[in-house]
Amino acid sequence: MQKVWICGANGRVGRKMTELLENTPVELLLTDIDAVDITDSKAVRDYAGMNRPHFIVNCAGLTDVAACEENKEEAFKVNALGARNLSVAARMGKARMIQLSTDDVFDGSGQTPYTEFDTPNPQTIYGKSKLAGENFVKEFCNRHIIVRSSWIFGEGSSYFSKIMKLAGEGKTIYAAADQTAVPTGASELAEKIIELMESAPDGLYHVTGQGSCSRYEFAQEIVRLSGSQTEVVPVAAVDDRLTAMRPSYSVLDNMMLRMSGISLLPEWKIMLERFIADRKDYTSI
Ligand SMILES: NC(=O)c1ccc[n+]([C@@H]2O[C@H](COP(=O)([O-])OP(=O)(O)OC[C@H]3O[C@@H](n4cnc5c(N)ncnc54)[C@H](OP(=O)(O)O)[C@@H]3O)[C@@H](O)[C@H]2O)c1
């Protein structure tokens, strides 16, 4: 039976991947920082050596952009050295390494979608540390899949949950009209990661919803679908306290999926609609 080690299993994407793999014929090895701190190279090596996973999925990370800025060393330790430790362990155990990365590796100065062949130029510590993580994976484990995604929404704290909270409280929402990317459902993303993990050729893949929007349009759509009457006001990114320091344009072209004949995720609006409808079934908004 194939063994899949998910690091960062309590995070947004880690939880979704766990949920999807739980009732399938794989043995799941689930850890988060309390069980295996990925910055501890010995702990990573020992765990991998003892459990011999066939796949190592790195869903762990320091994902708070502002916290990364305030704590540069910690950001590089988790996002770069953590990825290094896991990819060394993957190479030693002949496992396939699956690394999650971000649209923040681009500087945001483009006006057309970034492909996997465009040169990254991160501007934030978060983006720089994630790019360093990608590079370590490529350097230390040739059997790898790197998945870059953007604006992930799902269960857990995120831009989506912050907007929902403000909408629930009837507070006016100020959202950046000059930040554009693609919202992506955690559920659909996790499904695609599993598909890539099992059958795609090694390499880097951009995996996002289709279409694109500004933060303002994203917030408006969340509010509309939730049935709230809350006002959403367009502002400049510097005045949007929920999203400071993100690239102004970071739409990812899913060119590698297209060229590999792998199906794309749906339009972001369809994924959002589906997620909110499912949520309504068991929780009040
Ligand atoms: N969210 C997005 O919009 C987005 C967009 C593009 C790419 N990504 C990438 O996708 C991946 C998953 O994102 P996510 O949103 O699921 O992240 P998340 O919800 O922040 O989850 C990250 C998990 O990693 C854990 N962790 C932190 N430091 C660790 C360490 N040293 N050792 C082991 N585990 C550690 C965290 O635990 P604690 O909570 O206890 O710290 C948390 O459970 C990340 O690589 C991120 O860069 C995310």
The ligand as an SDF file (V2000), in Angstrom:
LIG
                    3D

 48 52  0  0  0  0  0  0  0  0999 V2000
   -3.4710   30.2420    1.5520 N   0  0  0  0  0  0  0  0  0  0  0  0
   -3.2090   30.7160    0.3540 C   0  0  0  0  0  0  0  0  0  0  0  0
   -3.9040   31.5930   -0.1780 O   0  0  0  0  0  0  0  0  0  0  0  0
   -2.0390   30.1660   -0.4210 C   0  0  0  0  0  0  0  0  0  0  0  0
   -1.8440   30.6080   -1.7290 C   0  0  0  0  0  0  0  0  0  0  0  0
   -0.8120   30.0680   -2.4720 C   0  0  0  0  0  0  0  0  0  0  0  0
    0.0140   29.1080   -1.9130 C   0  0  0  0  0  0  0  0  0  0  0  0
   -0.1650   28.7080   -0.6370 N   0  0  0  0  0  0  0  0  0  0  0  0
    0.7680   27.6890   -0.0950 C   0  0  0  0  0  0  0  0  0  0  0  0
    0.0420   26.4990    0.1860 O   0  0  0  0  0  0  0  0  0  0  0  0
    0.5960   25.8380    1.3370 C   0  0  0  0  0  0  0  0  0  0  0  0
   -0.5010   25.5370    2.3270 C   0  0  0  0  0  0  0  0  0  0  0  0
   -1.1740   26.7530    2.6150 O   0  0  0  0  0  0  0  0  0  0  0  0
   -2.3210   26.8360    3.6980 P   0  0  0  0  0  0  0  0  0  0  0  0
   -3.1240   28.0180    3.3600 O   0  0  0  0  0  0  0  0  0  0  0  0
   -2.9590   25.4840    3.8480 O   0  0  0  0  0  0  0  0  0  0  0  0
   -1.4100   27.1490    4.9980 O   0  0  0  0  0  0  0  0  0  0  0  0
   -1.8490   27.1720    6.5230 P   0  0  0  0  0  0  0  0  0  0  0  0
   -3.3260   27.0280    6.6640 O   0  0  0  0  0  0  0  0  0  0  0  0
   -1.1610   28.3570    7.1140 O   0  0  0  0  0  0  0  0  0  0  0  0
   -1.1990   25.8330    7.0910 O   0  0  0  0  0  0  0  0  0  0  0  0
    0.1720   25.6710    7.2900 C   0  0  0  0  0  0  0  0  0  0  0  0
    0.3650   24.6020    8.3400 C   0  0  0  0  0  0  0  0  0  0  0  0
    1.7740   24.4220    8.5250 O   0  0  0  0  0  0  0  0  0  0  0  0
    2.0130   24.3360    9.9260 C   0  0  0  0  0  0  0  0  0  0  0  0
    3.3980   24.6770   10.2190 N   0  0  0  0  0  0  0  0  0  0  0  0
    3.9370   25.9080   10.4090 C   0  0  0  0  0  0  0  0  0  0  0  0
    5.2440   25.7910   10.6950 N   0  0  0  0  0  0  0  0  0  0  0  0
    5.5330   24.4610   10.6830 C   0  0  0  0  0  0  0  0  0  0  0  0
    6.7130   23.7160   10.9430 C   0  0  0  0  0  0  0  0  0  0  0  0
    7.8580   24.3170   11.2520 N   0  0  0  0  0  0  0  0  0  0  0  0
    6.6580   22.3620   10.8600 N   0  0  0  0  0  0  0  0  0  0  0  0
    5.4890   21.7380   10.5480 C   0  0  0  0  0  0  0  0  0  0  0  0
    4.3310   22.3970   10.3130 N   0  0  0  0  0  0  0  0  0  0  0  0
    4.3540   23.7470   10.3790 C   0  0  0  0  0  0  0  0  0  0  0  0
    1.0300   25.3180   10.5120 C   0  0  0  0  0  0  0  0  0  0  0  0
    0.8710   25.1000   11.8820 O   0  0  0  0  0  0  0  0  0  0  0  0
    0.4820   26.3530   12.8330 P   0  0  0  0  0  0  0  0  0  0  0  0
   -0.8310   26.8650   12.3230 O   0  0  0  0  0  0  0  0  0  0  0  0
    0.4460   25.7580   14.1860 O   0  0  0  0  0  0  0  0  0  0  0  0
    1.5890   27.3630   12.6320 O   0  0  0  0  0  0  0  0  0  0  0  0
   -0.2200   25.0030    9.7010 C   0  0  0  0  0  0  0  0  0  0  0  0
   -0.9430   23.9260   10.2500 O   0  0  0  0  0  0  0  0  0  0  0  0
    1.6940   26.7690    1.8680 C   0  0  0  0  0  0  0  0  0  0  0  0
    2.9190   26.2980    1.3810 O   0  0  0  0  0  0  0  0  0  0  0  0
    1.3940   28.1130    1.2200 C   0  0  0  0  0  0  0  0  0  0  0  0
    2.5870   28.8450    1.0150 O   0  0  0  0  0  0  0  0  0  0  0  0
   -1.1820   29.2010    0.1290 C   0  0  0  0  0  0  0  0  0  0  0  0
  1  2  1  0
  2  3  2  0
  2  4  1  0
  4  5  1  0
  4 48  2  0
  5  6  2  0
  6  7  1  0
  7  8  2  0
  8  9  1  0
  8 48  1  0
  9 10  1  0
  9 46  1  0
 10 11  1  0
 11 12  1  0
 11 44  1  0
 12 13  1  0
 13 14  1  0
 14 15  2  0
 14 16  1  0
 14 17  1  0
 17 18  1  0
 18 19  2  0
 18 20  1  0
 18 21  1  0
 21 22  1  0
 22 23  1  0
 23 24  1  0
 23 42  1  0
 24 25  1  0
 25 26  1  0
 25 36  1  0
 26 27  1  0
 26 35  1  0
 27 28  2  0
 28 29  1  0
 29 30  1  0
 29 35  2  0
 30 31  1  0
 30 32  2  0
 32 33  1  0
 33 34  2  0
 34 35  1  0
 36 37  1  0
 36 42  1  0
 37 38  1  0
 38 39  2  0
 38 40  1  0
 38 41  1  0
 42 43  1  0
 44 45  1  0
 44 46  1  0
 46 47  1  0
M  CHG  2   8   1  16  -1
M  END
$$$$
